[in-house]
Amino acid sequence: MCGEIALPLSGDQWGWRMRSIMFFAAILIGLGTVMAQVADRMTTVSPAAAKTVSLATARQDSPQAIGRSLSIAGDSRGHFQTEGRIDGQRIGFMVDTGASVIALNEKSAARFGLRPTPADYKTNVSTANGTIKAARTKLAMVDIGGLVVRDVEAMVLPDEALSENLLGLSFLSRLKRFEYANGKMVLEQ
């Protein structure tokens, strides 16, 4: 380019180039938004979760995640105990296909910042110990062995009414399937 002189752009040329740059930027923003939505819908396994799955497969009585399914062996009582995460924090559950929603005792709920006031306990719930009052809530995200469900209905029950947290149908019914087979509870998304 020796000896060439750069001429300034005219107003029309400058406007055309700016519109082209803005159009290209708008396309990139749109693609970024779409990719973020796709990534949000995908379940990724963090290195910590992968390590947990590897440790779980080493023990016979632990839940075993295979792809997007989870197999939970029954305990000595015939119950299906598993560990999950609510909004990223660990919590233990007993799978209960007879519970219509996830049920949390007050102690567990408080760990997630859920502290219902006495006025919030206005829903009648039938339990094995009779009818009690519970507080309705919604959980942003529940993760059981890599099976993730968002915006899950739940209830908080008084500690004396609920000794174990229950993984109920508000989570289970949003899976592809859940079934009892060969002494194990199988969950699949």
C-alpha positions as CSV (number, residue, x, y, z in Angstrom):
1,M,0.0,0.0,0.0
2,C,2.9,2.3,-0.5
3,G,2.0,5.6,-2.1
4,E,-1.8,5.1,-1.6
5,I,-3.8,7.7,0.2
6,A,-6.8,6.6,2.3
7,L,-9.7,8.8,1.5
8,P,-12.2,9.5,4.2
9,L,-15.6,7.7,4.0
10,S,-18.6,9.7,2.9
11,G,-21.6,9.9,5.2
12,D,-23.5,7.2,3.2
13,Q,-20.5,4.8,3.3
14,W,-20.0,5.4,7.0
15,G,-23.7,4.8,7.8
16,W,-23.7,1.6,5.7
17,R,-20.7,0.2,7.5
18,M,-22.2,1.0,10.9
19,R,-25.5,-0.6,10.0
20,S,-23.6,-3.7,8.9
21,I,-21.7,-3.8,12.2
22,M,-24.9,-3.3,14.2
23,F,-26.7,-6.1,12.2
24,F,-23.8,-8.5,12.8
25,A,-23.7,-7.6,16.6
26,A,-27.5,-8.2,16.8
27,I,-27.1,-11.7,15.2
28,L,-24.3,-12.6,17.7
29,I,-26.5,-11.4,20.6
30,G,-29.4,-13.5,19.3
31,L,-27.2,-16.6,18.9
32,G,-25.8,-16.1,22.4
33,T,-29.3,-15.9,23.9
34,V,-30.4,-19.1,22.1
35,M,-27.2,-20.9,23.1
36,A,-27.7,-19.8,26.8
37,Q,-31.3,-21.2,26.7
38,V,-30.1,-24.5,25.2
39,A,-27.3,-24.8,27.8
40,D,-29.8,-24.0,30.6
41,R,-32.0,-26.9,29.5
42,M,-29.1,-29.4,29.3
43,T,-28.0,-31.2,32.4
44,T,-24.2,-31.2,32.8
45,V,-22.3,-33.3,35.2
46,S,-19.8,-31.3,37.2
47,P,-16.5,-33.0,38.1
48,A,-17.7,-33.2,41.7
49,A,-20.9,-35.0,40.6
50,A,-18.9,-37.3,38.3
51,K,-16.7,-38.2,41.3
52,T,-19.9,-38.9,43.4
53,V,-21.3,-41.2,40.7
54,S,-18.0,-43.1,40.6
55,L,-18.0,-43.5,44.3
56,A,-21.6,-44.6,44.2
57,T,-21.0,-47.3,41.7
58,A,-18.3,-48.7,44.0
59,R,-20.8,-49.4,46.7
60,Q,-23.6,-51.8,46.1
61,D,-26.2,-50.0,48.3
62,S,-25.7,-46.5,46.8
63,P,-27.8,-45.0,44.0
64,Q,-26.3,-45.6,40.6
65,A,-26.7,-43.1,37.8
66,I,-26.5,-44.5,34.3
67,G,-26.9,-41.8,31.6
68,R,-30.1,-40.0,32.5
69,S,-31.5,-42.6,34.7
70,L,-30.9,-43.5,38.4
71,S,-31.3,-46.8,40.1
72,I,-31.8,-46.8,43.9
73,A,-31.5,-50.0,45.9
74,G,-33.9,-50.5,48.8
75,D,-32.5,-50.2,52.3
76,S,-33.0,-52.8,55.1
77,R,-36.6,-51.5,55.7
78,G,-37.4,-51.8,52.0
79,H,-37.4,-48.0,51.6
80,F,-35.6,-46.1,48.8
81,Q,-33.3,-43.5,50.3
82,T,-31.4,-41.1,48.0
83,E,-29.5,-37.9,48.2
84,G,-30.3,-34.9,46.1
85,R,-29.7,-31.2,45.9
86,I,-32.1,-28.3,46.2
87,D,-30.7,-25.1,44.7
88,G,-27.3,-26.8,44.9
89,Q,-27.4,-27.8,48.6
90,R,-27.4,-31.5,49.6
91,I,-30.5,-33.1,51.2
92,G,-31.5,-36.6,51.9
93,F,-34.9,-38.0,50.6
94,M,-37.0,-41.1,50.9
95,V,-38.7,-41.8,47.6
96,D,-42.5,-41.8,48.3
97,T,-44.8,-42.5,45.3
98,G,-47.7,-41.9,47.6
99,A,-46.8,-38.3,48.4
100,S,-48.3,-35.8,46.0
101,V,-45.5,-33.3,46.4
102,I,-42.0,-33.1,47.9
103,A,-42.3,-32.8,51.6
104,L,-39.6,-31.2,53.7
105,N,-39.4,-30.9,57.5
106,E,-38.8,-27.5,59.0
107,K,-35.2,-28.2,59.9
108,S,-34.3,-29.1,56.3
109,A,-36.3,-26.3,54.8
110,A,-34.6,-23.7,56.9
111,R,-31.2,-24.8,55.4
112,F,-32.5,-23.6,52.1
113,G,-33.9,-20.3,53.5
114,L,-37.5,-21.6,53.7
115,R,-38.9,-20.4,57.0
116,P,-42.7,-20.3,56.8
117,T,-44.5,-18.2,59.3
118,P,-47.3,-19.7,61.4
119,A,-49.8,-18.0,59.0
120,D,-48.2,-19.9,56.1
121,Y,-49.4,-23.3,57.5
122,K,-52.8,-23.3,56.0
123,T,-52.9,-26.4,53.8
124,N,-54.4,-29.6,55.3
125,V,-52.3,-32.7,54.6
126,S,-53.1,-36.3,55.4
127,T,-50.2,-38.2,56.8
128,A,-49.8,-41.6,58.5
129,N,-50.0,-39.7,61.8
130,G,-53.3,-37.9,60.9
131,T,-54.2,-34.5,59.3
132,I,-51.8,-31.6,59.9
133,K,-51.2,-28.1,58.5
134,A,-48.4,-27.5,56.0
135,A,-47.0,-24.5,54.2
136,R,-46.9,-24.6,50.4
137,T,-43.7,-23.5,48.5
138,K,-42.0,-23.9,45.2
139,L,-38.4,-25.1,44.8
140,A,-36.4,-23.5,41.9
141,M,-34.4,-26.6,41.2
142,V,-34.2,-30.2,42.5
143,D,-31.4,-32.5,41.3
144,I,-31.5,-36.2,42.2
145,G,-28.4,-38.0,40.8
146,G,-28.2,-35.7,37.8
147,L,-32.0,-35.8,37.1
148,V,-32.9,-32.1,37.3
149,V,-36.4,-30.7,37.6
150,R,-37.1,-27.0,37.9
151,D,-40.0,-25.1,39.6
152,V,-41.1,-28.1,41.8
153,E,-44.1,-27.8,44.1
154,A,-43.3,-28.7,47.7
155,M,-44.6,-28.4,51.2
156,V,-43.0,-27.7,54.6
157,L,-44.3,-29.7,57.5
158,P,-43.5,-29.4,61.2
159,D,-40.5,-31.4,62.3
160,E,-42.6,-33.5,64.7
161,A,-44.9,-34.5,61.8
162,L,-42.1,-35.5,59.3
163,S,-38.9,-37.2,60.3
164,E,-37.7,-37.8,56.7
165,N,-37.9,-35.6,53.7
166,L,-40.1,-37.2,51.0
167,L,-39.4,-37.2,47.2
168,G,-43.0,-37.1,46.0
169,L,-44.9,-36.9,42.7
170,S,-44.3,-33.2,42.1
171,F,-40.8,-34.4,41.1
172,L,-41.4,-38.0,40.0
173,S,-44.3,-37.2,37.7
174,R,-42.1,-34.9,35.7
175,L,-39.7,-37.7,34.8
176,K,-40.0,-39.9,31.7
177,R,-40.7,-42.8,34.0
178,F,-40.2,-44.1,37.5
179,E,-40.8,-47.7,38.5
180,Y,-40.0,-50.5,40.9
181,A,-38.1,-53.3,39.3
182,N,-35.8,-56.1,40.6
183,G,-35.8,-54.7,44.1
184,K,-34.7,-51.2,42.9
185,M,-36.5,-47.9,42.2
186,V,-35.6,-46.8,38.7
187,L,-35.9,-43.1,37.8
188,E,-35.4,-42.0,34.2
189,Q,-35.5,-38.5,32.6
